[in-house]
Every structure is written in structure tokens, then in C-alpha cells.
Amino acid sequence: MGLSIWYLVDTICFMESSRIYNYLERLSELLRVDSRQAGATHGLQPVQLEALHYLSMCNRFSDTPMAVTDYLGQTKGTVSQTLKVLEKKQLLEKIPDTKDRRIFHLKVTVAGKHLLEQTIPTPAFARMCENLSEKEQADITASLKLLLRMHLVANKLKSFGVCKSCCYNRQTTEADYFCQLVGQPLSNDDIELICREHEVKQ
């Protein structure tokens, strides 16, 4: 009897995980189509738009080619070519590190920010969200956040979370913060950006 119950539980869990996967796979495919169409208007491929989007959200410790590679899960070669295209289109610029001239930081230009405002979220996705109530949007956000966190934990992947939720972040005054990992002060704007070194607070 005990084995039968566990078998039934495993079967139900498998069916539910399959349903979740199927819905996410279908939604992901539709989003990729939207992304291709939105990017094509500006002569960009989805991966190039994704890289630009990431660089618009990350902090100054995470705006290097290696960080982009980690975030996108792409090869170094693909990311290198992607960044060259974005730089050639003047959507981002390389800025040498003030302490180590071998390191370059990647900053989204004004033109790049303007392009992102037009393409992310895609017009089709924005129209879809308009048909959802605030509660429905909040519920979906919470569920997706949980699903993403469980996926990252289960597969031991970097979280790339926002600084304010990181275990290394310490508030020093009402408006100032400090990163204990890199030993650098942080501003109110900094703590809202995602970081390559993010570790979830326990």
C-alpha cells in the first residue's frame, strides 16, 4: 500500500511538472517570436537584445563581457560577436576600468536605452499584461519568482538577483549601503540593480 501511494504521488508530481514545463515552453516560444520581431525592426537578433537588456539592469560589478556570458549562458564567442554588433550600432560603449586597464565596463548609451524602451517588454507582451488585473499580475510575478529561484537552487546556478536582497549588502545609514564582498559603498540606485555576485540572504 505504501509503495502504491508513493508511486501515485510521484506520478502526480511528474504530470504537474510536465504541465508547468509545457506552458513555459509555449510561452517562451511566443516571447522569442515577439523578441525576434521587435529586434528585427532595429536590425538586432534576440541574443543581442537580451545582452543589451541585461546591461541596462546590472550594476558596475557585473557589466563585463564575462558577466554577460554567465547571465545569458552563451559561449564567449557568441557574446563577443554580440557585443561588437551593439557597439558598432552605438547602443553600448566600452569604458576602461579606472584601476585595471585590462578590464572594460559595458555601458548602455542613450540610444540603447531609447531602443529598450521601445522593445522591452515587447508591444505584444505589454498588450497582454493590460488585460490582467493588478492581483493577477502580482500572483503571476510571485509564482514565476519562486519557480526561477527553485530552478537556480536545484541546478546550482548564479542568481543574478538585485543587490538589496543580497547577503553581502549592509545598510550603513538611511540612504547608504555597503557591499562587504567587494568592499565598496552602494547608493540607493545601486541596490536596485542585479549583480553577478548576488547571494540570497539566509
N, C-alpha and C positions, 0 to 999 in steps of 0.2 A: 504493500500500500504506500509506504513511504517513498519508494522509488518511483511509483506512478505519479505521485504528487509532484516530486521534483522534476520529472520528465514533462509534466503538464506546465509547470512554472517556466521551465527552460523554453518550451515551445512557444508559450505566450510572449515571453521576452523577445525571442527571435522574431516573431511576427511583428511585434511593435517596433523593434529596431529596423526591420525591413521597411515598414511603412514610413518611419521617420526618414530613412535614407532615400526612399523613392520620392517623397515630397521635396526634400532638399535638393536631390539631383535634378528634378524637373525645374524647380525654382532657379537653381544655379545656371541651368542651360538657358532659361529665358533671360536671366540677368546678363549672361555672356553675349547673347544676341543683342540686347539693348546696348551693352558696352561697346560692341563692335560697331554698331550703327552710330552711336554718339561720338566715338573716337574717329570713325571714318570721315565724318564731317570736317575734322581738323587734321586729317592725314595721319592719325595715330592708331596703332594697334592696341588691343585690350591691355597687354602687359605694360605698354608704355604709359597708358592712362593710370594703371594700378600703381606703377612706380611713382608717378607724379603725385598721385593722391596720398601715398604713404609719406612722401617727403613733405607734404603740406601739414601732416599731423604729428610728425616726430619731433623730439627735442634735439638740442645741439650735441648730445652724446650719441645720437642714433642716425645722423644724416650722412653716413659714409656709404660707399658702394657695397662694402661687406654687410652692413646692416640691411640695405635694400635686398641683397641676396638672401639673407636669413629670413626676412619678412615674407618675400614672395615665394621662397622655396624653389627658385630658379637657379640655373647654372651661372657661374661667374661670367662666362662668355655671353650668355643671353642678356644679363644685366648690363654688362659693359656696352654692348651694342645699343641697348635700350636707352642708357644714359647719354650716349653720343647723339642719338636722334633728338632727344629732348633738349640737349644743349645746343645743337645745330638750329633747332626751331626757336631758340631763345626762350624756352619755357623754364629752364633752370640754369644756374650758373655755379661754377666751381670756385670755392673760396679756400685758399691755403690756410691750414691751421696756424695760429699765431705762435705756437710752441714747437710744433713738429712739421716742418715744411714738406715732409713726405706724405702727410695726410691732407686730404681735401674734403671740405664740407660741401654738401649739395643743397643749394637754396632755391626754392621756387621763386621765379620772377613775378612781377606784377602781371605780365601777360599769362603766365602759367596759372596764377590764382584766378584770373578772369575766366580762363578756359575751364577750370574746375567748377566754377560757379555755374557754368552752362551745362556741364556734363555729369556731375556727381552731386546728388543722385541723378540718374538719368530721368529725362522728362516722363518716360513711361512709368518708371517706379514712383515718381512723385505723384502722378495721377492716381495710381493705385492706393497710395497712402491717404490721399484726400478722401477716399471712400471708407476709411476706417475711423472709428471713434477714438478719442484720446485713450480710453481704457483699453481698447483692443490693441492699439499701438504699444501701450505700456506693457500689456501682457505678452505680446509677441517679443518685445525687446528683452524682457526678463527671461523668457524661455530660451531665446537664442543665445543670450549671455551665458546662461547655465550650460547649454549644450556645448558652446565653444570652450568654456572652462573645463568641462569634463573631458573633452577631446584632447585638449592641451595636456592635462594631467595624465591621462591614460597613455599618451604617446610621448611623454616627457619632452614637450616642445616649449620653446620660449613663449611667454605670454604676451609680450609687447603691450602691456597694459599702461594706463595713464599713471603718471608719476605720483599723484596724490594717493593712490591705493597701494603704493609700494612700501615694503618693509624697511627700505633704506631711507625713506623720506621722514624728516623730523621738522616739526614746526618750531621755529625759534621765537618769532613774535607773531602778532595778529596777521601781518601781511608778508612775513618772510619765512622761508623754509631752507633746509639744508640737506643735501644728499650725502649720506655717510659713506656710500660706496666710492664715489669719485672725489669726495671732499670739496664740493662746490656749492655755493649758495644758489637758491632757486627762488624765482619770483612766482606771483600768483598765476601768471601766464604759463610759466614752465610746468607747473604741476598739472596742467590740463592737457599736456602733450604726452604721446606714447613714447616708451623708452625700450631700447633693446635689452637693457639690464634689469628690467622690471621683475620683481619677485613679490608674490602675493603676501600680504600681511597674514600672519597666523592668528 
